[in-house]
């Protein structure tokens, strides 16, 4: 929440409007989706395809360094670092004072994040294996729709990690669009799950998609990390020097062969997450809030524009039948919710862990479906997993298609769930009003007569009161009848036992 100019920047005017837009999960998610679709269209329209490709492939070099990347890669490796820095800051805050500070309370969503990350690769490999055996083309190969060529099974499954990630921005945007009446516990569950999911995705990228180079660059990374940790703890933070240290950390990551966006996570986790020097709020949360507009409205949309901006020789409905696209759709749409729900059930019914008060496993299905929205990190992993540009392009299309299907299914389920909660909340409000009126305006006399101050009730409330009292009377009569029946059955059983005893002892 923005409080003062000192803590959060300007809270009014143009910058305040930008902050409010960036803080809205609904708006920022739609902005990113819009840029993703625009990128796909621009890359495949005959009138714009050549210009878009020229821009994406234009190289920008940094003098006196080995940094010479095309614009599309600068969006992926450079701008996306802002997003990962925000993720690192939010992770640090969550680990210190947020949902991950109490491992016992966060145990179920944390385990669900692991289950939701393990199941999609299994389904992805299973579907590609089926296509390699029974699909068109030679046994052991899979057809690449965009080129018509056959891809070996071993090369295709290099993308096993593509459907593992959840895009927290899009998931929360779907929640904001379709689930206005859901309890906060569901959103908190999704936030915790997605946060752990981000952490696991970062580990995946670092372990499986980094090719390490000279060891001395890691000394540079360590020195930059130490310098950052020291500088951001000073009473007056020297921001120009901090920016230089951050850029050096990014460069060292790039030269070391580690994906450079992880520099953002590293320095984010080294930022203080408790109040210091008499400040009103922790620096990690304050910096994350200040970076939010740059992450949500600059880095992510431009990354999405170039990530989906891939040219297909034949962008036709047949692309939806591609083995790679279908495998990714199944992994995202089925694998994610299946892994989350199965893990939640095992954790609560077998391991004896508990969810938030009033939350049941089945209540999590719509939110679990929203976790099938991949986008940001899935696009990134797709570009890292496949050297073949056509495979990478088809994988990104599969992520886009699977994410949209998951969002649609989740939206329908969330809308229905939200309506149920709305009806339950309305019923609860009516019950509370009637109970209050009963307490104040209904009197039971010694002879059992009920006296009602009719003027205090509206006709609807009076009808509700009569219905409640009639329902109460029926329940009491039913309970009395059940008790009488149970008493009669008990007496009958006693009589039978007595007769049998007499017969045996004659």
Buried (B, 14 or more C-beta within 10 A) or exposed (E): EBEEEEBBBEBEEEBBEBBEBBBBBBBBBBBBBEBBBBBBBBBBEEEBBEEBBEBBEEEEEEEEEEBEBBBBBBBBBBBBBBBBBBBBBBBBBBBBBBBBEEEEBBBBBBBBBBBBBBBBBBBBBBBBBBBBEEBEBEEEBBBBBBBEBBBEBEBBBBBBBBBBBBBBBBBBBBBBBBBEBBBEBBBBBBBBBBBBBBBBBBEBBBEEBBEEEEEEBBEBBEBBBEBBBEBBBEEEEEEEEBEBBBBBBBBBBBBBBBBBBBBBBBBBBBBBBEEEEEBEBBBBBBBBBBBBBBBBBBBBBBBBBBBBBBBBEEBEEEBEEBBBBBBBBBBBBBBBBBBBBBBBBBBBEEEEBEBBEEBEBEBBBBBBBBBBBBBBBBBBBBBBBBEBEBBBBBBBBBBBBBBBBBBEBBBEBBBEBBEEBEEEEEEEEBEEEBEEBBEEBBEEEEEEEEEBEEEEBEEEBBEBBEEBBEEEEEEEEEEEEEEEEEEEEEEEEEEEEEEEEEEEEE
